[in-house]
């Protein structure tokens, strides 16, 4: 398909479809006649249905300002173009305008004149020349001249390796010529550069089926090597998230962290309570300590751990936990009661008596506090008598 393709301008051959110079809109044959060109060069993507249209294929690189799309539309033809001198920049801008107006043959001539002008002037600007070759390749592709499209794309890629547009255009030209392996490699390279190019995704999927039918299950082994695209050539088209999106993500992460911490806390607390019921007070202390590492302001955990310390006769530690609990809840009866027991263990009967009176003031019906107060009062009296006798 399309094997009898002719050379266009820039290759030193006469009689090609665009060999005669012309001005925008003039009559010429067959370059301006898209249908005639396709008959000469082979089927175009639009005819054979193999290649999807896309902005990367349709638009020339370095396009100027948008215009109305009519042949006489106004645009700034003298706009600067990279390192090109004004006369060559104008040729490129004219080519872009003609391409947008669908005058692909005339656009091709402008790009050819600009390329030849760079050679004659000795201009060494790989980026500008790459764009000119890539733009001319787009004209060839539109005219169905796949062979010259491939040649110009390859030249553009020699100047600027891993340029996206010439790679995609060359892939489309290869596919038109049914050179599916090379098309597959170029499409896969395009996706390494920019994974968002949907035309490349669709074509890879389509060509994969063809290669499987053509070469069987081992089709991958018959492919040319797919080049590795360096990070510097990869385009990251995904927009950076906004500040609101970042904040929302941070909030969700914080909520998830809090949820997991709450679940962990509840589990440790239950394990601590079970250990208390089984008389495993040191294990309970360890569990409650882990709870406090998660939620250091949980009053009940301090009073629970204080109980364990009392059972283990760690009276100073029990007192400290009760102090912490009362800083959080100044009227906590358990904290006052257990601190009283800690004071009693430390033989500070006066402080124990004061705490027990606080308990009874908060709740006169706490019988345990009444009994302890009676005991502590007797111990305090005995202590005072012993001191006076000494």
Secondary structure, DSSP 8 states (H G I E B T S, - for coil): ---S----TTSS-SSSTT-S---TT---SSTT-HHHHHHHH---HHHHS-S---HHHHS-TT--S---SSTT----TT---TT--HHHHHHHHHHHHHHHTT-HHHHHHHHHHHHHHHHHHT---HHHHHHHHHHHHHHHHHTT-HHHHHHHHHHHHHHSTT-HHHHHHHHHHHHHTT-HHHHHHHHHHHHHH-TT-HHHHHHHHHHHHHHHHHHGGGGGGGS-------GGG----S----HHHHHHHHHHHHHHHHHHHHHHHHHHHHHHHHHHHTT-HHHHHHHHHHHHHH-TT-HHHHHHHHHHHHHTT-HHHHHHHHHHHHHH-TT-HHHHHHHHHHHHHTT-HHHHHHHHHHHHHH-TT-HHHHHHHHHHHHHHHHHHHHHHH-
